[in-house]
Amino acid sequence: MDAHTDRFAAAAAEERWAMVRAIVAGGALGDPGWRAAFEEVPRHLFVPYYFAGGGHERLWCEDPAPDRRARWLRGAYEDGPLATRIRDGELISSSSQPSLMARMLEELDVRDGQRVLEIGAGSGYNAALLAHRLGDDAVTTVDLDPEITESARRHLAAAGYHPAVITGNGARGWPPRGPYDRIIATCTLPCVPQPWLEQCVPGARILAPFATGLIALRVREGANGKYAEGRFLHTAAYFVPLRGGPTRPERRPRTGAVPRRISENDLFRFLLALTGATLDPHEALSLWRREHHPERERFGITVTDGRQWAWLDDPAGPYAWPLPTA
């Protein structure tokens, strides 16, 4: 290495370790295996460029201006999401907030020897963390967009990782590499795709963004085939939507339907997103108040026999709402 390369490597390592220290201070990365992955996988290799300033400024690793290159490197290790691909003004792909990634990976509860399917390749950084923890052969990542999978594969190779990177419809999973012990999605679901359950072993765990939250499902074998059930985590989560699956009716409360102060409340917005077109905003508001502003973890989802529904407190209780099916 020449002196310039040495200085850059040292600066990147210092930024990476500072990021990890901040994540640990926030209460994540208690698992030594995941902490080692975040300490050793170089995030900057997965974001050679990204968009700052609301998408109006492009920061690039090869910018001729030293100060802008330094900004790019600092930003690559800040604890925030990075917009990596914008098309016609729409965010297509991003690198998620590292602390949220850390919490999701720990909640995935992986064990050595398990196989993981990731839905949404993004920059490839999350797949690299999984591959560091479990090995290349245990990890499959799927994305619908060939430009995204091509760049993810290139970033992974540059960092020394070679999991399976598949161009395909993530809502259909990827049977040739199954069955899977864990499925993790890095995009918001409109519903839980039934093919995922069929590609899981009994006891598998599915973790996915849903309605501004994170749902953690356990797959079981029932009398009529596989089913899945679980609760939301406490954590809020905002991701780009899954492409290639069904769409949900969008909940847009009518102007004046609920007071602005309430409609902007994070938990109430979660309830509106979860109930979709099922509940009128006034009904949702009445439930929200009657149940004392329920936290996310009181809600859950059940997927069974071609049906799926969301619920409050009890899958068989009085508060349940049908979800669309794939």
C-alpha positions as CSV (number, residue, x, y, z in Angstrom):
1,M,0.0,0.0,0.0
2,D,1.1,3.5,-0.6
3,A,0.9,6.3,2.0
4,H,-2.4,7.6,0.6
5,T,-4.0,4.1,0.6
6,D,-2.8,3.6,4.2
7,R,-4.3,6.9,5.3
8,F,-7.6,6.1,3.7
9,A,-7.8,2.6,5.2
10,A,-7.0,4.0,8.6
11,A,-9.7,6.7,8.3
12,A,-12.3,4.1,7.1
13,A,-11.5,1.8,10.0
14,E,-11.8,4.6,12.5
15,E,-15.1,5.7,11.1
16,R,-16.3,2.1,11.2
17,W,-15.3,1.5,14.8
18,A,-16.9,4.8,15.8
19,M,-20.2,3.6,14.1
20,V,-20.0,0.4,16.0
21,R,-19.4,2.1,19.3
22,A,-22.4,4.3,18.8
23,I,-24.6,1.3,17.9
24,V,-23.4,-0.5,21.1
25,A,-24.1,2.6,23.2
26,G,-27.6,2.6,21.8
27,G,-28.2,-0.9,23.2
28,A,-27.6,-3.2,20.1
29,L,-24.8,-5.6,19.1
30,G,-24.7,-7.5,22.4
31,D,-24.1,-10.6,20.3
32,P,-20.3,-10.9,19.8
33,G,-20.8,-12.5,16.4
34,W,-22.8,-9.6,15.0
35,R,-20.5,-7.0,16.6
36,A,-17.6,-8.7,14.8
37,A,-19.5,-8.5,11.5
38,F,-20.2,-4.8,11.9
39,E,-16.6,-4.2,12.9
40,E,-15.1,-6.0,10.0
41,V,-17.5,-5.5,7.0
42,P,-16.6,-2.2,5.3
43,R,-19.8,-0.4,4.7
44,H,-18.2,2.2,2.4
45,L,-17.5,-0.5,-0.2
46,F,-21.3,-1.0,-0.5
47,V,-22.1,2.7,-1.0
48,P,-19.5,4.0,-3.5
49,Y,-22.0,6.8,-4.1
50,Y,-25.3,7.9,-2.4
51,F,-27.6,10.9,-2.5
52,A,-27.7,13.4,0.3
53,G,-29.7,16.6,0.9
54,G,-33.1,15.0,0.1
55,G,-31.7,13.4,-3.1
56,H,-30.4,16.6,-4.6
57,E,-26.7,16.0,-3.9
58,R,-24.6,13.0,-5.0
59,L,-21.6,12.1,-2.9
60,W,-19.1,9.9,-4.6
61,C,-16.0,7.9,-3.5
62,E,-14.0,9.2,-6.5
63,D,-14.9,12.9,-6.3
64,P,-11.9,15.0,-7.3
65,A,-12.5,17.3,-4.3
66,P,-10.8,16.0,-1.2
67,D,-13.4,17.6,1.2
68,R,-16.3,16.0,-0.7
69,R,-14.6,12.6,-0.6
70,A,-14.1,13.0,3.2
71,R,-17.8,13.9,3.5
72,W,-18.7,10.7,1.5
73,L,-16.7,8.5,3.8
74,R,-18.1,10.1,7.0
75,G,-21.6,9.8,5.7
76,A,-21.0,6.1,4.8
77,Y,-20.5,5.4,8.5
78,E,-23.2,7.7,10.0
79,D,-26.0,5.9,11.7
80,G,-28.6,6.7,9.1
81,P,-30.1,5.3,5.9
82,L,-28.5,6.2,2.6
83,A,-30.4,6.6,-0.7
84,T,-28.4,4.7,-3.2
85,R,-30.8,4.5,-6.2
86,I,-33.4,7.1,-7.3
87,R,-35.4,6.7,-10.5
88,D,-37.7,9.4,-11.7
89,G,-37.7,11.1,-8.3
90,E,-38.7,7.8,-6.5
91,L,-36.4,6.0,-4.0
92,I,-35.8,2.6,-5.5
93,S,-33.1,1.3,-3.2
94,S,-31.2,2.3,-0.1
95,S,-28.7,1.2,2.6
96,S,-30.7,1.0,5.8
97,Q,-29.8,2.7,9.1
98,P,-27.0,0.5,10.6
99,S,-28.4,0.5,14.2
100,L,-31.8,-0.7,12.8
101,M,-30.0,-3.4,10.7
102,A,-28.2,-4.5,13.9
103,R,-31.4,-4.8,15.8
104,M,-33.1,-6.7,13.0
105,L,-30.2,-9.2,12.6
106,E,-30.1,-9.8,16.3
107,E,-33.9,-10.4,16.3
108,L,-33.4,-12.8,13.5
109,D,-31.9,-15.1,16.1
110,V,-29.7,-17.1,13.7
111,R,-27.6,-20.2,14.6
112,D,-24.6,-21.7,13.0
113,G,-25.5,-24.0,10.1
114,Q,-28.8,-22.2,9.3
115,R,-29.8,-21.0,5.9
116,V,-31.1,-17.5,5.4
117,L,-33.1,-15.9,2.6
118,E,-33.0,-12.1,2.3
119,I,-35.7,-10.3,0.4
120,G,-34.3,-7.0,-1.1
121,A,-30.6,-7.1,-1.9
122,G,-30.2,-3.3,-1.7
123,S,-26.5,-2.4,-1.7
124,G,-25.5,-5.9,-0.6
125,Y,-24.3,-4.7,2.9
126,N,-26.8,-6.7,4.8
127,A,-26.1,-9.8,2.8
128,A,-22.4,-9.3,3.6
129,L,-23.1,-9.1,7.3
130,L,-25.1,-12.3,7.1
131,A,-22.4,-14.0,5.1
132,H,-19.7,-12.9,7.6
133,R,-21.8,-14.5,10.4
134,L,-23.0,-17.6,8.7
135,G,-20.8,-18.2,5.6
136,D,-21.4,-17.5,1.9
137,D,-23.2,-20.8,1.2
138,A,-25.8,-20.1,3.9
139,V,-27.1,-16.8,2.4
140,T,-29.3,-16.1,-0.5
141,T,-30.4,-12.5,-1.4
142,V,-33.2,-11.8,-4.0
143,D,-34.2,-8.6,-5.7
144,L,-36.5,-7.9,-8.6
145,D,-34.2,-5.2,-10.2
146,P,-31.3,-6.6,-12.2
147,E,-29.4,-3.3,-11.8
148,I,-29.6,-3.7,-8.1
149,T,-28.5,-7.3,-8.0
150,E,-25.6,-6.6,-10.4
151,S,-24.3,-3.8,-8.2
152,A,-24.9,-5.8,-5.0
153,R,-22.9,-8.7,-6.4
154,R,-20.1,-6.3,-7.4
155,H,-20.0,-4.7,-4.0
156,L,-20.0,-8.1,-2.2
157,A,-17.1,-9.4,-4.3
158,A,-15.1,-6.2,-3.6
159,A,-15.5,-6.9,0.1
160,G,-14.6,-10.6,-0.3
161,Y,-18.1,-12.1,0.1
162,H,-19.9,-14.4,-2.4
163,P,-23.4,-15.3,-1.2
164,A,-26.0,-16.2,-3.8
165,V,-27.4,-13.0,-5.4
166,I,-30.6,-13.8,-7.4
167,T,-32.6,-11.6,-9.7
168,G,-36.2,-12.6,-9.2
169,N,-39.5,-11.8,-7.5
170,G,-38.9,-11.8,-3.8
171,A,-42.6,-12.4,-3.1
172,R,-42.0,-15.8,-4.6
173,G,-38.9,-16.6,-2.5
174,W,-36.3,-18.8,-4.1
175,P,-37.1,-22.5,-3.8
176,P,-33.8,-23.8,-5.4
177,R,-31.8,-22.7,-2.4
178,G,-34.3,-23.7,0.3
179,P,-35.5,-24.8,2.7
180,Y,-34.7,-21.8,4.9
181,D,-34.4,-21.5,8.6
182,R,-34.7,-17.7,8.5
183,I,-36.2,-15.2,6.1
184,I,-35.5,-11.5,6.5
185,A,-37.0,-8.7,4.4
186,T,-35.5,-5.3,3.9
187,C,-38.6,-3.9,2.2
188,T,-42.2,-3.2,3.5
189,L,-44.7,-6.0,2.9
190,P,-48.3,-5.5,1.8
191,C,-48.9,-9.0,3.2
192,V,-46.9,-12.1,4.0
193,P,-46.2,-14.1,0.8
194,Q,-47.5,-17.7,1.2
195,P,-44.6,-19.1,-0.8
196,W,-42.2,-18.0,2.0
197,L,-44.0,-20.4,4.4
198,E,-43.7,-23.3,2.0
199,Q,-39.9,-22.7,1.7
200,C,-39.3,-22.6,5.5
201,V,-38.5,-25.5,7.8
202,P,-40.9,-25.9,10.8
203,G,-39.7,-23.5,13.5
204,A,-38.3,-21.0,11.0
205,R,-38.4,-17.3,11.8
206,I,-39.6,-14.6,9.4
207,L,-38.7,-11.0,10.2
208,A,-40.1,-8.2,8.0
209,P,-41.1,-4.6,7.9
210,F,-44.9,-4.2,7.9
211,A,-47.1,-1.1,8.4
212,T,-44.2,1.0,9.9
213,G,-43.3,-1.8,12.3
214,L,-41.4,-5.1,12.3
215,I,-43.3,-8.3,12.4
216,A,-41.6,-11.4,13.8
217,L,-43.3,-14.7,12.8
218,R,-42.7,-18.3,13.7
219,V,-43.5,-20.9,11.1
220,R,-45.2,-24.1,12.4
221,E,-46.6,-27.3,10.9
222,G,-50.4,-27.5,11.3
223,A,-53.1,-30.0,10.4
224,N,-53.7,-28.1,7.1
225,G,-50.1,-27.3,6.3
226,K,-47.7,-24.7,7.5
227,Y,-48.9,-21.5,9.2
228,A,-47.1,-18.6,10.8
229,E,-47.9,-16.3,13.7
230,G,-46.2,-13.7,15.7
231,R,-46.1,-10.2,17.2
232,F,-44.7,-6.9,16.2
233,L,-41.5,-5.7,17.8
234,H,-41.4,-2.4,19.6
235,T,-39.2,-0.8,16.9
236,A,-40.6,1.5,14.3
237,A,-39.4,0.8,10.7
238,Y,-39.8,2.6,7.4
239,F,-38.6,0.8,4.3
240,V,-39.2,1.0,0.5
241,P,-42.1,-1.3,-0.5
242,L,-41.7,-4.8,-1.8
243,R,-42.0,-4.8,-5.6
244,G,-43.6,-7.8,-7.4
245,G,-46.2,-8.7,-4.8
246,P,-49.8,-7.6,-4.3
247,T,-50.6,-4.1,-3.3
248,R,-52.6,-3.0,-0.3
249,P,-55.4,-0.4,-0.4
250,E,-53.7,2.8,0.8
251,R,-55.1,4.4,3.9
252,R,-55.5,8.1,3.4
253,P,-57.6,9.6,6.3
254,R,-60.1,12.2,5.0
255,T,-59.2,15.8,5.8
256,G,-60.5,16.5,9.2
257,A,-61.3,12.8,9.9
258,V,-59.1,12.9,13.0
259,P,-57.4,15.8,14.8
260,R,-54.0,16.5,13.2
261,R,-52.2,16.1,16.5
262,I,-53.6,12.5,16.8
263,S,-53.2,11.6,13.1
264,E,-49.5,12.5,13.2
265,N,-48.9,10.3,16.3
266,D,-46.6,7.4,15.3
267,L,-48.6,4.7,17.0
268,F,-51.9,5.9,15.5
269,R,-50.3,6.0,12.1
270,F,-49.2,2.4,12.6
271,L,-52.7,1.4,13.5
272,L,-54.1,3.1,10.4
273,A,-51.4,1.4,8.2
274,L,-52.1,-2.0,9.8
275,T,-55.9,-1.9,9.4
276,G,-55.6,-0.6,5.8
277,A,-59.0,-0.1,4.2
278,T,-60.8,-2.2,6.9
279,L,-61.5,0.4,9.5
280,D,-62.9,3.9,9.1
281,P,-60.5,6.5,10.7
282,H,-63.1,7.3,13.3
283,E,-63.4,3.6,14.3
284,A,-59.6,3.3,14.4
285,L,-59.5,6.4,16.6
286,S,-62.1,5.0,18.9
287,L,-60.2,1.7,19.3
288,W,-56.9,3.5,19.8
289,R,-58.4,5.6,22.7
290,R,-60.3,2.7,24.2
291,E,-57.2,0.5,24.3
292,H,-55.1,3.3,25.8
293,H,-52.9,4.0,22.7
294,P,-51.6,0.4,22.3
295,E,-47.9,-0.1,21.6
296,R,-46.8,-2.0,18.5
297,E,-46.0,-5.2,20.4
298,R,-49.6,-5.7,21.4
299,F,-50.4,-6.3,17.7
300,G,-49.7,-9.4,15.7
301,I,-50.3,-11.3,12.4
302,T,-51.5,-14.8,11.7
303,V,-51.0,-16.5,8.3
304,T,-52.7,-19.8,7.7
305,D,-54.5,-21.9,5.0
306,G,-54.6,-19.1,2.4
307,R,-55.8,-16.5,4.9
308,Q,-54.0,-13.9,7.0
309,W,-55.1,-11.3,9.4
310,A,-53.8,-8.7,11.9
311,W,-55.0,-8.6,15.5
312,L,-54.7,-6.8,18.8
313,D,-53.7,-8.9,21.8
314,D,-55.2,-12.2,20.7
315,P,-55.4,-13.9,17.3
316,A,-58.9,-15.1,18.1
317,G,-59.9,-12.0,19.9
318,P,-62.5,-9.3,19.0
319,Y,-60.1,-7.0,17.3
320,A,-58.9,-8.5,14.0
321,W,-58.6,-7.3,10.4
322,P,-58.2,-9.3,7.2
323,L,-55.0,-8.7,5.2
324,P,-54.7,-9.2,1.4
325,T,-53.2,-12.5,0.3
326,A,-50.5,-13.1,-2.3
